[in-house]
Amino acid sequence: MSKHHHRDRSWAPAPEALPDDAQTIDNHTHVASVIPFARAMSHEAQEKGQPEVPVYDVDQLLAQAQSVGIGGIIDCGCELPHLMTAVQMALDHPGNVHAALAIHPNESVLHGHRGVPGPDGLPLKYKPYHDTSFEDALAEVHRLATTYPEQVVAIGETGMDLFRTGEGAKELCWPTARPNAPYSTRIPATVRWPRSRANMAGI
């Protein structure tokens, strides 16, 4: 029997609502990617004989956030297929959703199949979109950020992460650690701080 057999796969309970006069924005969400994750958790729960996990759509998740005082969110698109997803959410929910775009540090070395296993010991898993070079992926970040200036308000997640990226690929992370310098002067750069902030000392 797996030691995770009784792990609770359901949603965390809603927090206590913020005061009515609080004006709060969650500046780091992955709402779109939560939906397929919830489906996977529900399937896993059923296989373990546990109750199904509810699967909410984007509108329902935003409504739940608003019910506890979160008036808006910034959704991070940090994998190539998810960039436009974050922008589209912002287009579909003007005033409530904005986007932050980047190529995640763990993703940056997978583009072009340049990854090196990191200290976490997980195997490298390339997906078809990783055939796209890092330079071309970053160019798509730039294109969307400049095409949708009202929707894209930050650059992120970016930074260094040497827990899932091995030492042999460290130098490949620097272009994403310097947060998209060619255009971050116009857009605030939301740096994804790594597990060891010392990695950022050379930026």
Secondary structure, DSSP 8 states (H G I E B T S, - for coil): --TTTT---S---------TT--EEEEEE-HHHHHHHHHHHHHHHHHTT--------HHHHHHHHHHTTEEEEEEEE-SGGGHHHHHHHHHHSTTTEEEEE---HHHHTTTTT-----TT-------GGGGS-HHHHHHHHHHHHHH-TTTEEEEEEEE---SSS-GGGHHHHHHHHTTTTTTTTTS-EEEE--S-GGGGTT-
